[in-house]
Amino acid sequence: MDVISQVLNHVPLGFSQENREVALCLLEGEVLVEIDLATICGSDLHSVHGKRETPLPGVLGHEAVGRIVQLEKKERNLKIGDRVTWTLVDNCGNCQPCLDWNHPEKCENLFKYGHAVFTSTNGLNGCFASHIHLRRGTHLVKIPDTLNDFLAAPVNCSLATMVNVVETMPQDCKRVLILGAGILGIYGCALLHQKGIKEIYCLDISSRRLSMVPSFGGIPLQEGLGAYRDFSSFQNEMKGKLDMVIEVAGVKQLVAPSLPLIRPGGLLTLAGLVHPDSELGIKGEDIIRKCLTIRGVHNYQPKHLDIAVDFLNKTRLEYPYEKLVSKPYPLDQIKSAFSAAEQGEWHRVSLKPNLIPEK
C-alpha cells in the first residue's frame, strides 16, 4: 500500500513529505482509514511552533473524516467504504481511569492520534497523511450522508470537546460568557443556544471571528474600541450575574477578570489553556467565598463524540457551519495551509490528501 505522510521533523514548521510503501496486516479490532479531509487544530499550531511538547519526528493532525478501506472490527456495524470519524485517543478499557473513574481519555495506556512519534509501529498515527491506522480501543462513528466533509472534519476534536464542556452546567443557568470566539467558542454558542440559554456572550479580540457569533446564537463582546459591545462596560454591568464562564481562548489573562462576573455557586470551566503558559493568578479566597466550582475539561469520552455527530446532523440547517472551514489545501502545501491558519481568516483550514494542486 502506497502511503503519503507529512512528517514534522523539527520546529518551527519543519515538514517533509514521506512517500513510502507500507505492508499492513491488521489485528482484530483494528481499522485502516483513508483520509478524505483533515483540519488544522489550534494544538497543531502550538506544536509546530514549539509551544506544546510534541514527540518528533511525528505526523500531526487529529481532526479528520475518512473512509474505511480495511477493517478487522467485525463486532460493529461497520463496513469498507463507510465514512467515519473517530475518538482522538485509543484507550485500553481495563485500567482504573477507564473502568472506575469514567475518564477513558485519561487511560493509563493511552495512545493519542497526531501526537505520536513517526517511528511508532507503522507511522500511520496522524491525519496529515493519506491514511491512518486506528487501534482496537478507538471509538468510531459513522458520518451521515447529510454531512459533507467540511462539516464533519472538526467534529472529533472541537465539537466533541464542547459537548463535554456544556454537559455540566449550574442549576438554573441563564447567562453564560464564553472566552474565545474560535471554533470551540462558536460550537459552544450553538450548543448553548440549543439548550435554550438566552444570554450567551462571547468575548474575543478579533472582529473577524466575532462576526460569526450572532449566526450561532451568541452576543459578541470585544475588548477596547471595536465593532462590538465593549467588554469593560459589560464587566461593570454583569458583576456577580453570570451563571457560568467557559474558557476556550487559551489566553490566561482572560480568566482572572472573569471571576467577579460569576454569581455565587457559579461555574468556571477551563478547556483552552492546554499549554504551559497558563498560570492564572487567582486567589483561593475569591473562589471559596463565592462557593465557585472550577472544572477542567481535556478532550472527551466516546459518548460525547456520538452526541456531537448527532447534534451536527440535527442542526446542520440552523447554523452556517460551512463558513467555518476553508477550501482544502493539497497535502504537499501544508506549510501554506499552516500560514493561512495562523492568519485566522478561517476558524479551520483544511487539507485534502488526494487533492491535485491547481497548475
C-alpha positions as CSV (number, residue, x, y, z in Angstrom):
1,M,0.0,0.0,0.0
2,D,1.4,3.4,-1.0
3,V,1.2,6.0,1.8
4,I,1.9,9.7,1.9
5,S,2.6,11.5,5.2
6,Q,3.7,15.0,6.1
7,V,6.3,14.5,8.9
8,L,7.2,17.2,11.3
9,N,10.9,16.8,12.0
10,H,11.6,20.0,13.9
11,V,10.0,23.2,15.0
12,P,9.1,25.6,13.6
13,L,7.3,24.2,10.6
14,G,10.0,21.6,9.7
15,F,7.8,19.4,7.5
16,S,8.9,16.9,4.9
17,Q,6.8,14.7,2.8
18,E,7.3,10.9,3.1
19,N,6.2,8.7,0.2
20,R,6.6,5.0,1.1
21,E,5.1,1.6,0.8
22,V,3.6,0.0,3.9
23,A,2.7,-3.6,4.3
24,L,-0.1,-3.6,6.8
25,C,-1.7,-6.6,8.5
26,L,-4.5,-5.5,10.8
27,L,-5.1,-7.2,14.1
28,E,-8.5,-8.0,15.4
29,G,-10.4,-4.8,16.2
30,E,-8.2,-2.5,14.0
31,V,-9.3,-0.3,11.1
32,L,-7.4,1.4,8.3
33,V,-9.0,4.7,7.1
34,E,-8.2,6.7,4.0
35,I,-8.3,10.4,5.0
36,D,-10.8,12.4,2.9
37,L,-10.3,15.8,4.7
38,A,-8.3,16.9,7.8
39,T,-8.4,20.3,9.6
40,I,-5.7,22.1,11.5
41,C,-6.4,22.4,15.2
42,G,-5.1,25.1,17.5
43,S,-3.0,22.5,19.2
44,D,-1.3,21.7,15.9
45,L,-0.4,25.4,15.6
46,H,1.1,25.2,19.1
47,S,3.0,22.0,18.2
48,V,4.7,23.4,15.0
49,H,6.0,26.4,16.9
50,G,7.2,24.5,20.0
51,K,4.6,26.0,22.3
52,R,3.3,22.5,23.0
53,E,5.5,19.5,23.7
54,T,5.3,17.1,20.8
55,P,7.1,13.8,20.0
56,L,9.4,14.3,17.0
57,P,9.5,13.3,14.2
58,G,5.8,12.9,14.0
59,V,2.7,13.1,11.8
60,L,0.4,15.8,13.3
61,G,-3.3,16.1,12.8
62,H,-6.2,14.6,14.7
63,E,-9.3,16.3,13.3
64,A,-10.5,14.4,10.2
65,V,-13.1,12.4,8.3
66,G,-12.3,9.4,6.1
67,R,-13.4,6.2,4.6
68,I,-12.8,2.7,5.8
69,V,-10.6,0.8,3.4
70,Q,-9.7,-2.2,5.6
71,L,-11.0,-3.5,8.9
72,E,-10.9,-6.3,11.4
73,K,-13.7,-5.0,13.5
74,K,-16.4,-7.5,12.8
75,E,-18.4,-6.9,16.0
76,R,-19.5,-3.4,15.0
77,N,-21.9,-2.2,12.3
78,L,-19.1,-1.1,10.0
79,K,-18.0,-2.0,6.5
80,I,-15.5,-1.0,3.9
81,G,-16.5,2.3,2.3
82,D,-18.2,3.8,5.4
83,R,-17.4,7.4,6.1
84,V,-16.3,7.7,9.7
85,T,-14.8,9.9,12.4
86,W,-13.1,8.6,15.5
87,T,-12.0,9.4,19.0
88,L,-8.8,11.4,19.5
89,V,-7.4,8.6,21.7
90,D,-7.2,4.9,21.8
91,N,-7.9,3.5,25.3
92,C,-7.4,0.1,26.8
93,G,-10.7,-0.3,28.6
94,N,-9.1,-2.1,31.5
95,C,-7.3,0.4,33.7
96,Q,-8.7,2.4,36.6
97,P,-9.4,5.6,34.6
98,C,-11.3,3.5,32.0
99,L,-13.2,1.3,34.4
100,D,-13.7,3.2,37.7
101,W,-13.3,6.9,37.0
102,N,-15.2,7.2,33.8
103,H,-12.3,9.0,32.1
104,P,-11.2,6.8,29.3
105,E,-9.5,9.9,27.8
106,K,-7.0,9.6,30.7
107,C,-6.3,5.9,30.1
108,E,-3.1,4.7,31.7
109,N,-2.2,3.0,28.3
110,L,-3.5,5.9,26.2
111,F,-2.4,6.4,22.6
112,K,-3.2,9.8,21.1
113,Y,-3.5,10.3,17.4
114,G,-1.5,13.1,15.9
115,H,0.8,13.2,19.0
116,A,3.0,10.1,18.4
117,V,6.5,9.7,17.1
118,F,6.6,8.7,13.5
119,T,8.7,5.6,14.1
120,S,5.9,4.2,16.4
121,T,4.7,1.0,14.8
122,N,3.9,1.7,11.1
123,G,3.9,5.5,11.4
124,L,0.2,5.9,10.4
125,N,-0.6,7.8,13.5
126,G,-1.8,11.2,12.4
127,C,-4.2,12.8,10.0
128,F,-1.9,14.9,7.9
129,A,-1.4,11.9,5.7
130,S,-3.2,9.7,3.2
131,H,-4.1,7.0,5.7
132,I,-4.4,6.4,9.4
133,H,-4.3,3.2,11.3
134,L,-6.9,3.1,14.1
135,R,-6.3,0.7,17.0
136,R,-8.8,-1.6,18.6
137,G,-9.7,0.7,21.6
138,T,-10.7,3.6,19.3
139,H,-14.4,4.5,19.1
140,L,-15.6,5.1,15.5
141,V,-18.8,6.9,14.5
142,K,-20.4,6.8,11.1
143,I,-20.9,10.1,9.3
144,P,-24.4,10.6,7.8
145,D,-24.5,11.3,4.1
146,T,-26.3,14.6,5.0
147,L,-23.0,15.9,6.5
148,N,-20.3,16.9,4.0
149,D,-16.6,16.5,4.8
150,F,-16.2,20.2,5.7
151,L,-18.8,20.0,8.4
152,A,-17.6,16.6,9.6
153,A,-13.8,17.0,9.8
154,P,-13.6,19.2,13.1
155,V,-16.2,17.2,14.9
156,N,-13.9,14.7,16.6
157,C,-12.0,17.4,18.5
158,S,-13.7,20.8,18.7
159,L,-17.3,19.9,18.8
160,A,-17.0,16.7,20.9
161,T,-14.9,18.7,23.4
162,M,-17.6,21.3,23.7
163,V,-20.3,18.7,24.1
164,N,-18.2,17.6,27.2
165,V,-17.9,21.2,28.3
166,V,-21.6,22.0,28.3
167,E,-22.6,18.7,29.8
168,T,-22.0,20.2,33.3
169,M,-23.8,23.4,33.9
170,P,-25.0,25.2,37.1
171,Q,-28.6,24.9,38.2
172,D,-31.0,27.4,36.6
173,C,-28.4,28.6,34.1
174,K,-29.4,31.6,32.1
175,R,-26.3,33.7,31.4
176,V,-23.0,32.3,30.1
177,L,-19.8,34.0,29.0
178,I,-17.5,32.2,26.5
179,L,-13.9,33.4,26.4
180,G,-12.8,33.0,22.9
181,A,-14.6,33.0,19.5
182,G,-12.6,30.4,17.8
183,I,-14.3,27.2,16.6
184,L,-14.7,25.9,20.2
185,G,-16.4,29.2,21.2
186,I,-18.6,29.1,18.1
187,Y,-19.7,25.5,18.7
188,G,-20.3,26.4,22.3
189,C,-22.7,29.2,21.2
190,A,-24.7,26.7,19.1
191,L,-24.8,24.1,21.8
192,L,-26.0,26.5,24.5
193,H,-28.4,28.1,22.1
194,Q,-30.0,24.7,21.5
195,K,-30.2,24.2,25.3
196,G,-32.3,27.3,25.5
197,I,-29.8,29.7,27.1
198,K,-31.0,33.2,26.2
199,E,-27.9,35.2,27.0
200,I,-24.8,33.7,25.5
201,Y,-21.9,36.2,25.4
202,C,-18.7,35.5,23.5
203,L,-15.5,37.6,24.0
204,D,-12.7,37.9,21.5
205,I,-10.2,40.4,20.3
206,S,-10.8,39.6,16.6
207,S,-13.7,41.3,14.8
208,R,-13.5,38.6,12.1
209,R,-14.1,35.8,14.5
210,L,-16.7,37.7,16.4
211,S,-18.7,38.3,13.1
212,M,-19.7,34.6,13.2
213,V,-21.1,34.7,16.8
214,P,-24.6,36.1,16.2
215,S,-25.2,33.4,13.5
216,F,-24.7,30.7,16.1
217,G,-26.9,32.3,18.8
218,G,-24.3,34.4,20.7
219,I,-23.8,38.0,21.6
220,P,-20.3,39.3,20.6
221,L,-18.1,41.2,23.1
222,Q,-14.8,42.9,22.2
223,E,-12.0,44.4,24.3
224,G,-11.3,48.0,23.6
225,L,-12.5,50.0,20.6
226,G,-14.2,47.8,18.0
227,A,-17.3,47.0,16.2
228,Y,-19.0,45.2,19.1
229,R,-20.0,45.8,22.7
230,D,-17.1,46.8,24.9
231,F,-16.1,44.2,27.5
232,S,-15.3,46.9,30.1
233,S,-18.8,48.2,30.2
234,F,-20.0,44.6,30.2
235,Q,-17.9,43.9,33.3
236,N,-19.4,46.7,35.2
237,E,-23.0,45.7,34.3
238,M,-22.6,41.9,34.9
239,K,-20.7,41.7,38.1
240,G,-22.0,38.7,40.0
241,K,-24.6,38.0,37.4
242,L,-23.2,35.2,35.2
243,D,-24.0,31.6,35.9
244,M,-21.1,30.2,34.0
245,V,-17.8,31.2,32.3
246,I,-16.2,28.9,29.7
247,E,-12.6,29.5,28.8
248,V,-11.7,28.3,25.3
249,A,-9.3,31.1,24.2
250,G,-6.1,29.6,25.6
251,V,-5.2,33.1,27.0
252,K,-4.5,33.1,30.7
253,Q,-5.0,36.9,31.1
254,L,-8.8,36.5,30.5
255,V,-9.6,34.2,33.4
256,A,-9.0,36.4,36.5
257,P,-11.1,39.3,35.3
258,S,-14.0,37.0,34.6
259,L,-14.2,35.6,38.2
260,P,-16.0,38.7,39.7
261,L,-18.7,38.3,37.0
262,I,-19.7,34.8,38.2
263,R,-22.6,34.6,40.7
264,P,-22.3,32.7,44.0
265,G,-22.5,28.9,43.2
266,G,-21.5,29.5,39.6
267,L,-19.1,27.6,37.4
268,L,-15.8,28.3,35.7
269,T,-14.9,25.7,33.1
270,L,-11.4,25.7,31.6
271,A,-10.8,23.9,28.3
272,G,-8.5,26.1,26.2
273,L,-5.3,26.6,28.3
274,V,-3.7,23.3,27.3
275,H,-0.1,24.7,27.3
276,P,2.5,25.6,29.9
277,D,1.8,29.4,29.8
278,S,-1.3,29.0,31.8
279,E,-0.7,30.3,35.4
280,L,-4.0,32.0,36.3
281,G,-3.1,34.4,39.2
282,I,-6.4,33.9,41.0
283,K,-6.9,33.8,44.8
284,G,-8.4,30.9,46.7
285,E,-10.4,33.3,48.8
286,D,-12.3,34.6,45.7
287,I,-13.3,31.0,44.9
288,I,-14.2,30.0,48.4
289,R,-16.3,33.0,49.4
290,K,-18.5,32.7,46.3
291,C,-18.7,28.9,46.5
292,L,-17.5,28.7,42.9
293,T,-16.7,25.4,41.1
294,I,-13.7,25.3,38.7
295,R,-13.8,22.4,36.2
296,G,-11.1,21.3,33.8
297,V,-12.1,19.6,30.5
298,H,-9.5,17.9,28.4
299,N,-10.8,16.1,25.4
300,Y,-13.9,13.9,25.9
301,Q,-15.4,10.4,26.2
302,P,-16.7,8.3,23.4
303,K,-20.3,9.2,24.2
304,H,-19.5,12.9,23.6
305,L,-18.5,12.1,20.0
306,D,-21.7,10.2,19.4
307,I,-23.7,13.2,20.7
308,A,-21.5,15.6,18.6
309,V,-22.2,13.9,15.3
310,D,-25.9,13.7,16.1
311,F,-26.1,17.3,17.1
312,L,-24.3,18.5,14.0
313,N,-26.6,16.5,11.8
314,K,-29.8,17.7,13.5
315,T,-28.7,21.4,13.4
316,R,-26.9,21.5,10.1
317,L,-29.6,23.7,8.5
318,E,-29.9,26.0,11.5
319,Y,-26.3,27.3,11.7
320,P,-23.8,28.2,8.9
321,Y,-21.2,25.6,9.8
322,E,-19.9,25.6,6.2
323,K,-18.5,29.1,6.8
324,L,-16.1,27.8,9.5
325,V,-13.8,25.7,7.3
326,S,-11.6,26.9,4.4
327,K,-11.4,25.4,0.9
328,P,-8.9,22.5,1.0
329,Y,-5.1,22.7,0.5
330,P,-3.3,19.8,-1.1
331,L,-1.2,17.9,1.4
332,D,2.1,19.0,-0.2
333,Q,1.1,22.6,0.5
334,I,0.9,22.0,4.3
335,K,3.2,25.0,5.1
336,S,0.8,27.3,3.1
337,A,-2.1,25.8,5.0
338,F,-0.5,26.5,8.4
339,S,0.3,30.0,7.3
340,A,-3.4,30.5,6.4
341,A,-4.4,29.0,9.8
342,E,-2.2,31.5,11.6
343,Q,-3.7,34.4,9.7
344,G,-7.1,33.5,11.2
345,E,-9.3,34.2,8.2
346,W,-11.0,30.8,8.8
347,H,-11.9,29.0,12.0
348,R,-10.4,25.9,10.5
349,V,-8.1,25.4,7.5
350,S,-8.5,22.1,5.7
351,L,-6.1,19.7,4.0
352,K,-7.2,17.1,1.4
353,P,-4.5,14.4,0.8
354,N,-5.8,13.3,-2.6
355,L,-6.4,16.8,-4.0
356,I,-4.4,17.5,-7.2
357,P,-2.9,21.0,-7.0
358,E,-4.1,23.6,-9.5
359,K,-1.5,24.5,-12.1
